[in-house]
């Protein structure tokens, strides 16, 4: 892993079997110290804020005694920059796309467990976007957006009364059709755990057209 923050030398080298074994497996690298206050499974996804720092390992796989602190260590925070930074139109999500997606994720979780409470959400990669429309009859240079969708890979922490805290990985997808008159807008969410962006991205188009077909069948 990459090191960060100021480097210092701690008194003595910890005689912890797990730490020494991890160092032996990472010669010339480092071993992170995870804060158990914020994460339960150090072998799963670990948000950057949950890393206290890292022990430096020499070329033979032994701890040098040097320790580099993580200036970001603290309570994990939401990170939607991968959603909002790309130059892609997200007007169909309202004035605050990050809040809209977070609420959609929380609604999906509460549909499964009523008291689910999301502690933090991080969008891990630039989402896959899909936008379609039709030209305005009065202005062929302008386009009316009629349908839109996205698939956003995430890591999140959720708490429930029964299960306590869980860190989940997956892809949250959102599709909306009939964004332009005369139809009535329809939205749908998908919350797919343990899948990758390629898998979810390939299904975006079929999911949005499935909604179109259902809408057409309802009209008939």
TIDO-920595 format. One record per residue (C-alpha): residue number from 0; residue in one letter; z, x, y. Coordinates in steps of 0.05 Angstrom, whole numbers, plus 5000, padded with zeros to 4 digits. Layout:
<pts>
<pt num="NUM" residuo="A" Z="Z" X="X" Y="Y"/>
...
</pts>
This chain:
<pts>
<pt num="0" residuo="X" Z="5000" X="5000" Y="5000"/>
<pt num="1" residuo="X" Z="4991" X="5022" Y="5072"/>
<pt num="2" residuo="X" Z="5051" X="5047" Y="5110"/>
<pt num="3" residuo="X" Z="5073" X="5022" Y="5178"/>
<pt num="4" residuo="X" Z="5126" X="5033" Y="5232"/>
<pt num="5" residuo="X" Z="5170" X="5093" Y="5244"/>
<pt num="6" residuo="X" Z="5185" X="5142" Y="5188"/>
<pt num="7" residuo="X" Z="5254" X="5169" Y="5174"/>
<pt num="8" residuo="X" Z="5291" X="5204" Y="5119"/>
<pt num="9" residuo="X" Z="5347" X="5165" Y="5086"/>
<pt num="10" residuo="X" Z="5408" X="5199" Y="5057"/>
<pt num="11" residuo="X" Z="5395" X="5212" Y="4985"/>
<pt num="12" residuo="X" Z="5343" X="5182" Y="4939"/>
<pt num="13" residuo="X" Z="5362" X="5115" Y="4907"/>
<pt num="14" residuo="X" Z="5377" X="5121" Y="4833"/>
<pt num="15" residuo="X" Z="5347" X="5054" Y="4816"/>
<pt num="16" residuo="X" Z="5306" X="5053" Y="4750"/>
<pt num="17" residuo="X" Z="5257" X="5000" Y="4775"/>
<pt num="18" residuo="X" Z="5244" X="5037" Y="4840"/>
<pt num="19" residuo="X" Z="5235" X="5104" Y="4805"/>
<pt num="20" residuo="X" Z="5188" X="5072" Y="4754"/>
<pt num="21" residuo="X" Z="5146" X="5041" Y="4809"/>
<pt num="22" residuo="X" Z="5142" X="5108" Y="4844"/>
<pt num="23" residuo="X" Z="5118" X="5142" Y="4780"/>
<pt num="24" residuo="X" Z="5061" X="5091" Y="4777"/>
<pt num="25" residuo="X" Z="5040" X="5105" Y="4849"/>
<pt num="26" residuo="X" Z="5034" X="5180" Y="4858"/>
<pt num="27" residuo="X" Z="5014" X="5198" Y="4929"/>
<pt num="28" residuo="X" Z="5027" X="5127" Y="4953"/>
<pt num="29" residuo="X" Z="5088" X="5085" Y="4969"/>
<pt num="30" residuo="X" Z="5133" X="5031" Y="4940"/>
<pt num="31" residuo="X" Z="5150" X="4970" Y="4982"/>
<pt num="32" residuo="X" Z="5221" X="4944" Y="4990"/>
<pt num="33" residuo="X" Z="5219" X="4868" Y="4987"/>
<pt num="34" residuo="X" Z="5270" X="4825" Y="5024"/>
<pt num="35" residuo="X" Z="5295" X="4774" Y="4973"/>
<pt num="36" residuo="X" Z="5318" X="4729" Y="5030"/>
<pt num="37" residuo="X" Z="5246" X="4708" Y="5042"/>
<pt num="38" residuo="X" Z="5212" X="4716" Y="4974"/>
<pt num="39" residuo="X" Z="5235" X="4702" Y="4903"/>
<pt num="40" residuo="X" Z="5180" X="4735" Y="4862"/>
<pt num="41" residuo="X" Z="5161" X="4805" Y="4885"/>
<pt num="42" residuo="X" Z="5104" X="4805" Y="4834"/>
<pt num="43" residuo="X" Z="5071" X="4745" Y="4867"/>
<pt num="44" residuo="X" Z="5043" X="4738" Y="4937"/>
<pt num="45" residuo="X" Z="5088" X="4773" Y="4987"/>
<pt num="46" residuo="X" Z="5078" X="4757" Y="5061"/>
<pt num="47" residuo="X" Z="5078" X="4819" Y="5106"/>
<pt num="48" residuo="X" Z="5142" X="4797" Y="5141"/>
<pt num="49" residuo="X" Z="5180" X="4797" Y="5074"/>
<pt num="50" residuo="X" Z="5170" X="4873" Y="5067"/>
<pt num="51" residuo="X" Z="5229" X="4912" Y="5095"/>
<pt num="52" residuo="X" Z="5193" X="4978" Y="5090"/>
<pt num="53" residuo="X" Z="5165" X="5027" Y="5040"/>
<pt num="54" residuo="X" Z="5189" X="5090" Y="5004"/>
<pt num="55" residuo="X" Z="5140" X="5148" Y="5007"/>
<pt num="56" residuo="X" Z="5119" X="5176" Y="4939"/>
<pt num="57" residuo="X" Z="5094" X="5248" Y="4929"/>
<pt num="58" residuo="X" Z="5034" X="5270" Y="4888"/>
<pt num="59" residuo="X" Z="5075" X="5276" Y="4825"/>
<pt num="60" residuo="X" Z="5102" X="5205" Y="4829"/>
<pt num="61" residuo="X" Z="5171" X="5221" Y="4856"/>
<pt num="62" residuo="X" Z="5206" X="5192" Y="4917"/>
<pt num="63" residuo="X" Z="5206" X="5241" Y="4976"/>
<pt num="64" residuo="X" Z="5266" X="5208" Y="5009"/>
<pt num="65" residuo="X" Z="5222" X="5187" Y="5068"/>
<pt num="66" residuo="X" Z="5224" X="5114" Y="5086"/>
<pt num="67" residuo="X" Z="5178" X="5077" Y="5133"/>
<pt num="68" residuo="X" Z="5205" X="5013" Y="5165"/>
<pt num="69" residuo="X" Z="5163" X="4951" Y="5174"/>
<pt num="70" residuo="X" Z="5165" X="4928" Y="5247"/>
<pt num="71" residuo="X" Z="5141" X="4859" Y="5225"/>
<pt num="72" residuo="X" Z="5199" X="4848" Y="5178"/>
<pt num="73" residuo="X" Z="5231" X="4780" Y="5190"/>
<pt num="74" residuo="X" Z="5221" X="4706" Y="5176"/>
<pt num="75" residuo="X" Z="5149" X="4694" Y="5152"/>
<pt num="76" residuo="X" Z="5106" X="4657" Y="5202"/>
<pt num="77" residuo="X" Z="5044" X="4614" Y="5199"/>
<pt num="78" residuo="X" Z="4978" X="4651" Y="5206"/>
<pt num="79" residuo="X" Z="4915" X="4610" Y="5218"/>
<pt num="80" residuo="X" Z="4875" X="4665" Y="5253"/>
<pt num="81" residuo="X" Z="4824" X="4667" Y="5196"/>
<pt num="82" residuo="X" Z="4810" X="4594" Y="5209"/>
<pt num="83" residuo="X" Z="4808" X="4595" Y="5285"/>
<pt num="84" residuo="X" Z="4780" X="4664" Y="5301"/>
<pt num="85" residuo="X" Z="4709" X="4654" Y="5271"/>
<pt num="86" residuo="X" Z="4658" X="4627" Y="5320"/>
<pt num="87" residuo="X" Z="4649" X="4561" Y="5284"/>
<pt num="88" residuo="X" Z="4653" X="4491" Y="5314"/>
<pt num="89" residuo="X" Z="4718" X="4456" Y="5292"/>
<pt num="90" residuo="X" Z="4717" X="4398" Y="5341"/>
<pt num="91" residuo="X" Z="4718" X="4349" Y="5284"/>
<pt num="92" residuo="X" Z="4790" X="4372" Y="5270"/>
<pt num="93" residuo="X" Z="4813" X="4354" Y="5341"/>
<pt num="94" residuo="X" Z="4841" X="4398" Y="5397"/>
<pt num="95" residuo="X" Z="4887" X="4438" Y="5350"/>
<pt num="96" residuo="X" Z="4851" X="4454" Y="5284"/>
<pt num="97" residuo="X" Z="4908" X="4497" Y="5258"/>
<pt num="98" residuo="X" Z="4959" X="4441" Y="5266"/>
<pt num="99" residuo="X" Z="4911" X="4391" Y="5236"/>
<pt num="100" residuo="X" Z="4900" X="4434" Y="5174"/>
<pt num="101" residuo="X" Z="4974" X="4448" Y="5167"/>
<pt num="102" residuo="X" Z="4990" X="4374" Y="5169"/>
<pt num="103" residuo="X" Z="4935" X="4361" Y="5118"/>
<pt num="104" residuo="X" Z="4965" X="4412" Y="5071"/>
<pt num="105" residuo="X" Z="5035" X="4383" Y="5079"/>
<pt num="106" residuo="X" Z="5009" X="4312" Y="5068"/>
<pt num="107" residuo="X" Z="4975" X="4336" Y="5003"/>
<pt num="108" residuo="X" Z="5041" X="4366" Y="4979"/>
<pt num="109" residuo="X" Z="5082" X="4305" Y="4998"/>
<pt num="110" residuo="X" Z="5034" X="4261" Y="4960"/>
<pt num="111" residuo="X" Z="5059" X="4299" Y="4898"/>
<pt num="112" residuo="X" Z="5132" X="4309" Y="4918"/>
<pt num="113" residuo="X" Z="5158" X="4264" Y="4973"/>
<pt num="114" residuo="X" Z="5209" X="4313" Y="5002"/>
<pt num="115" residuo="X" Z="5163" X="4374" Y="5002"/>
<pt num="116" residuo="X" Z="5174" X="4417" Y="5064"/>
<pt num="117" residuo="X" Z="5126" X="4473" Y="5082"/>
<pt num="118" residuo="X" Z="5161" X="4535" Y="5108"/>
<pt num="119" residuo="X" Z="5099" X="4576" Y="5125"/>
<pt num="120" residuo="X" Z="5024" X="4576" Y="5113"/>
<pt num="121" residuo="X" Z="4975" X="4635" Y="5116"/>
<pt num="122" residuo="X" Z="4900" X="4627" Y="5112"/>
<pt num="123" residuo="X" Z="4879" X="4688" Y="5072"/>
<pt num="124" residuo="X" Z="4804" X="4691" Y="5083"/>
<pt num="125" residuo="X" Z="4752" X="4662" Y="5130"/>
<pt num="126" residuo="X" Z="4741" X="4591" Y="5104"/>
<pt num="127" residuo="X" Z="4674" X="4565" Y="5079"/>
<pt num="128" residuo="X" Z="4646" X="4515" Y="5129"/>
<pt num="129" residuo="X" Z="4595" X="4460" Y="5121"/>
<pt num="130" residuo="X" Z="4567" X="4421" Y="5180"/>
<pt num="131" residuo="X" Z="4508" X="4372" Y="5179"/>
<pt num="132" residuo="X" Z="4478" X="4325" Y="5230"/>
<pt num="133" residuo="X" Z="4417" X="4290" Y="5258"/>
<pt num="134" residuo="X" Z="4377" X="4298" Y="5321"/>
<pt num="135" residuo="X" Z="4389" X="4251" Y="5379"/>
<pt num="136" residuo="X" Z="4330" X="4204" Y="5388"/>
<pt num="137" residuo="X" Z="4333" X="4212" Y="5463"/>
<pt num="138" residuo="X" Z="4340" X="4288" Y="5461"/>
<pt num="139" residuo="X" Z="4309" X="4327" Y="5403"/>
<pt num="140" residuo="X" Z="4345" X="4390" Y="5426"/>
<pt num="141" residuo="X" Z="4413" X="4359" Y="5415"/>
<pt num="142" residuo="X" Z="4445" X="4346" Y="5347"/>
<pt num="143" residuo="X" Z="4497" X="4293" Y="5328"/>
<pt num="144" residuo="X" Z="4544" X="4320" Y="5276"/>
<pt num="145" residuo="X" Z="4550" X="4268" Y="5221"/>
<pt num="146" residuo="X" Z="4591" X="4305" Y="5168"/>
<pt num="147" residuo="X" Z="4633" X="4368" Y="5164"/>
<pt num="148" residuo="X" Z="4677" X="4403" Y="5113"/>
<pt num="149" residuo="X" Z="4716" X="4467" Y="5102"/>
<pt num="150" residuo="X" Z="4749" X="4503" Y="5044"/>
<pt num="151" residuo="X" Z="4807" X="4548" Y="5065"/>
<pt num="152" residuo="X" Z="4843" X="4596" Y="5017"/>
<pt num="153" residuo="X" Z="4918" X="4596" Y="5029"/>
<pt num="154" residuo="X" Z="4985" X="4624" Y="5011"/>
<pt num="155" residuo="X" Z="5045" X="4581" Y="5028"/>
<pt num="156" residuo="X" Z="5119" X="4571" Y="5016"/>
<pt num="157" residuo="X" Z="5144" X="4501" Y="5002"/>
<pt num="158" residuo="X" Z="5214" X="4475" Y="4988"/>
<pt num="159" residuo="X" Z="5233" X="4414" Y="4948"/>
<pt num="160" residuo="X" Z="5301" X="4387" Y="4927"/>
<pt num="161" residuo="X" Z="5285" X="4393" Y="4853"/>
<pt num="162" residuo="X" Z="5249" X="4460" Y="4851"/>
<pt num="163" residuo="X" Z="5276" X="4498" Y="4911"/>
<pt num="164" residuo="X" Z="5226" X="4547" Y="4942"/>
<pt num="165" residuo="X" Z="5158" X="4560" Y="4912"/>
<pt num="166" residuo="X" Z="5102" X="4605" Y="4936"/>
<pt num="167" residuo="X" Z="5034" X="4574" Y="4921"/>
<pt num="168" residuo="X" Z="4963" X="4602" Y="4923"/>
<pt num="169" residuo="X" Z="4899" X="4562" Y="4924"/>
<pt num="170" residuo="X" Z="4846" X="4530" Y="4968"/>
<pt num="171" residuo="X" Z="4854" X="4471" Y="5014"/>
<pt num="172" residuo="X" Z="4789" X="4432" Y="5026"/>
<pt num="173" residuo="X" Z="4776" X="4378" Y="5077"/>
<pt num="174" residuo="X" Z="4713" X="4336" Y="5085"/>
<pt num="175" residuo="X" Z="4696" X="4283" Y="5136"/>
<pt num="176" residuo="X" Z="4635" X="4237" Y="5138"/>
<pt num="177" residuo="X" Z="4609" X="4186" Y="5187"/>
<pt num="178" residuo="X" Z="4630" X="4228" Y="5246"/>
<pt num="179" residuo="X" Z="4576" X="4197" Y="5289"/>
<pt num="180" residuo="X" Z="4566" X="4122" Y="5300"/>
<pt num="181" residuo="X" Z="4552" X="4071" Y="5272"/>
<pt num="182" residuo="X" Z="4593" X="4086" Y="5210"/>
<pt num="183" residuo="X" Z="4669" X="4088" Y="5205"/>
<pt num="184" residuo="X" Z="4696" X="4158" Y="5196"/>
<pt num="185" residuo="X" Z="4724" X="4175" Y="5128"/>
<pt num="186" residuo="X" Z="4765" X="4238" Y="5111"/>
<pt num="187" residuo="X" Z="4788" X="4267" Y="5044"/>
<pt num="188" residuo="X" Z="4831" X="4326" Y="5025"/>
<pt num="189" residuo="X" Z="4832" X="4369" Y="4961"/>
<pt num="190" residuo="X" Z="4889" X="4415" Y="4944"/>
<pt num="191" residuo="X" Z="4867" X="4462" Y="4888"/>
<pt num="192" residuo="X" Z="4918" X="4511" Y="4862"/>
<pt num="193" residuo="X" Z="4900" X="4577" Y="4828"/>
<pt num="194" residuo="X" Z="4826" X="4574" Y="4847"/>
<pt num="195" residuo="X" Z="4784" X="4622" Y="4888"/>
<pt num="196" residuo="X" Z="4743" X="4611" Y="4951"/>
<pt num="197" residuo="X" Z="4676" X="4617" Y="4914"/>
<pt num="198" residuo="X" Z="4696" X="4561" Y="4866"/>
<pt num="199" residuo="X" Z="4719" X="4514" Y="4922"/>
<pt num="200" residuo="X" Z="4661" X="4532" Y="4967"/>
<pt num="201" residuo="X" Z="4610" X="4514" Y="4913"/>
<pt num="202" residuo="X" Z="4641" X="4445" Y="4908"/>
<pt num="203" residuo="X" Z="4642" X="4430" Y="4983"/>
<pt num="204" residuo="X" Z="4572" X="4401" Y="4985"/>
<pt num="205" residuo="X" Z="4579" X="4359" Y="4923"/>
<pt num="206" residuo="X" Z="4646" X="4332" Y="4947"/>
<pt num="207" residuo="X" Z="4619" X="4312" Y="5015"/>
<pt num="208" residuo="X" Z="4558" X="4278" Y="4985"/>
<pt num="209" residuo="X" Z="4602" X="4243" Y="4935"/>
<pt num="210" residuo="X" Z="4638" X="4212" Y="4995"/>
<pt num="211" residuo="X" Z="4570" X="4192" Y="5023"/>
<pt num="212" residuo="X" Z="4551" X="4158" Y="4958"/>
<pt num="213" residuo="X" Z="4618" X="4121" Y="4955"/>
<pt num="214" residuo="X" Z="4608" X="4098" Y="5026"/>
<pt num="215" residuo="X" Z="4538" X="4073" Y="5011"/>
<pt num="216" residuo="X" Z="4562" X="4036" Y="4949"/>
<pt num="217" residuo="X" Z="4617" X="4003" Y="4989"/>
<pt num="218" residuo="X" Z="4566" X="3978" Y="5040"/>
<pt num="219" residuo="X" Z="4524" X="3946" Y="4985"/>
</pts>
